[in-house]
Amino acid sequence: MNKLKISAVIIAGALLAISCKSYKKSVNVTEGGFVLAIHGGAGTILKKNMTDSMEQAYRIVLEQALRIGYQKLQEGKSSLDAVESAIHVMEDSPLFNAGKGAVFTHDGRNELDASIMDGKSLAAGAVAGVTTIKNPISAAKAVMEQSEHVMMVGKGAEEFARKVGLTIVDPSYFWTKARWDALQKVNREDSTQTQLDHDQKQSSRLGIINKDAKFGTVGCVALDKAGNLAAGTSTGGMTNKKFGRVGDSPIIGAGTYANNNTCAVSCTGWGEYYIRAVAAYSVSALMEYKGEYVDKASQQVIDRIGEMGGNGGMIALDKNGHVAMPFNTAGMYRGTVTKDGKITVEIYK
């Protein structure tokens, strides 16, 4: 009997110690409270290269995306609806490399990719290489909700989008002078460059020039009133991409991931490296299997991508409302909104 009592005391003490340790660990973490975060791309974004009017234009669109996403959450809509709505705003703006502002491929086309994921069910949807869908993020959501598949590409994805009633546009809708001029500039530089180091040669073969240019991919992560997480990402890819190249944005686990047990993640950057690093899922895995917090886990993944030779950033929101937005470039268009409606937008490092 005495031995049983002693054992009970030891077990109780151990449990108390664990409880105290857990509590001590948790109170050292910044209080949560964020419900939605967005990004509009990362890269060489420097204050000296930005006019006041251009900076203001970016801030206006980012704030609008945050407000619309927040409104959906306040109305009791799902995190998926909030993600879709916020990304719509950025897809409809020519400022970002997604939807209306998509960059041009080597052949002078606009090929768009997008994905979305539900943290509650782990359901996901994605489209890649589409040219006529006005809002690819909605197509990705339709694939998730109205088909048995996860990813559709090219003409098939466009046919599906048309059948489910999404807005279809002529490819000319995506033409913008700024993006067209960017393609011409890249082609001129490519034709005059005679000596390339190994890294540049590899990039050229992939149809990627100037790896430190701005990656305008857009994304959103959200936490709704029911405690469900969601993530979405949309992009026009990389200027001058060739051979039907697809990056990380439409790949679940690479550019987008959401799991109610851990976090929601959306990435922006040099896609080949994010795919190799399984970047978005890796953040969740570090949290689930190593017990890391979202800020440390996301930073570790960005550091790893940097070590591999890639660059970019990501946004991550955990199930308790903590947000992290690490990047290894000069800047990243990014913004957050808290549960009380406070909006913050940042651009530079």
Secondary structure, 3 states (H helix, E strand, C coil): CHHHHHHHHHHHHHHHHHHHHHHHHHHCCCCCCEEEEEEEEEECCCHHHCCHHHHHHHHHHHHHHHHHHHHHHHCCCCHHHHHHHHHHHHHCCCCCCCHHHCCCCCCCCCCEEEEEEECCCCCEEEEEEECCECCHHHHHHHHHHHCCCCEEEHHHHHHHHHHCCCCECCHHHHCCHHHHHHHHHHHHHHHHCCCCCHHHHHHHHCCCCCCCCCECCEEEEEECCCCCEEEEEEECCCCCCCCCCCCCCCCECCCEEECCCCEEEEEEECHHHHHHCCHHHHHHHHHHHHCCCHHHHHHHHHHHHHHHCCCEEEEEEECCCCEECCECCCEEEEEEEECCCCEEEEEEC
